[in-house]
Amino acid sequence: MSADRPVTLAVVIGAHGVTGEVRLKVFTGDLAAYKVLNGGALTLKSARPGSNGTIARFAEVTDRNAAEAMRGTELTVPRSALPPLAEGEYYHADLMGLAVVSTDGEAIGTVVAIDDFGAGDVIEIERPDGKRFMAPMNADAVPEWDAARLVLSADFVA
């Protein structure tokens, strides 16, 4: 994965109040650790929990109209800005789009989604014919992966 590829940390879901704050759906544990977003276009001044998402203020957004205009805007940082990972850890962005092969060497498809229904991550794989299936993202189902491919145990191939 390219170190400069943008990774989405949050998305603006609406305005909050009249002074330019926005409500965010956040995909990271600590958005406040990233002050410069979207290639320098946005500067995060503050972020706090709200009843319907995180409430954030950006230096460049000063009124409700500007905040409303941001609805749907993805907030990104370069992949290189993310903290390094320990062995066996991964960022969802690193798995998306990976080619999937079975432990038997068969080309299976591509990772198209990652969900967590409460018991750990589940990857969704799309076959070349468009059909999809899911497999757990654990050591039994996925014995290895790297920047080029994800290996799925043949026992989990649907």
Secondary structure, DSSP 8 states (H G I E B T S, - for coil): --TTSEEEEEEEEEEETTTTEEEEEE-SS-GGG--EEGGGTEEEEEEEEETTEEEEEETT--SHHHHHHTTT-EEEEEGGGS----TT---HHHHTT-EEEETTS-EEEEEEEEEESSSSEEEEEE-TTS-EEEEE-STTT--EE-SSEEEE-GGG--
